[in-house]
Amino acid sequence: MALEATTTLNYPVDQVAAVFADEAFQRHVSELVGGKLESFAIDGDVAGAFTATVVRQVPTGRLPEIAKKFVGESLKVTQVEAWTAPEADGSRQADITVKVAGAPVDVAAVQRLTADGSTTRIELTGKVSSSVPLLGGKIADAAEPMVGKALNLEATQAEAWLAGEIV
């Protein structure tokens, strides 16, 4: 199932990227959905190319009842973002993979932060897939809206974070 989302934040790319690489921000996003940030690690200098690894426990309360029977009350979600160094205009890109422990769902996405004057256009494209024979498409279809909302939530919360509306 395809993921697509676009939004514009009223902040420059370097500030938006810094928020995505901020452990306190990642903790906030995790807690906002009723989850818990288990671990957060940055490999490399955020001024250049770097990789961020975020591990969260997230509740399954919004999943269909049939899915909760298989996965329980929470899921361990590992999100790895491999960020490129800034381009000449400051634009950046992250290759994102999401693995869900105990659930046959994988996400591969690209998030692009494009400098547009003093604003940043965030474009997210990707795919949700499932390795379950015969039912994989249905599982991916059910997971896609939730995955899309989770990745988009991060972008919208970044604007509030930068505006100082969240402490």
Buried (B, 14 or more C-beta within 10 A) or exposed (E): BEBEBEBBBEBBBBBBBBBBBBBEBBBBBBEEBEBBBEEBEBEBEBEEBBBBBBBBBBBBEEBEEEBBEEBEEBBBBBBBBBBBEBEEEBBBBBBBBBBBEEBBBBBBBEBBBBBBEEBBBBBBBBBBBBEBEEEBEEBBEBBBEBBBEBBBEBBEBBBEBBEEEBE
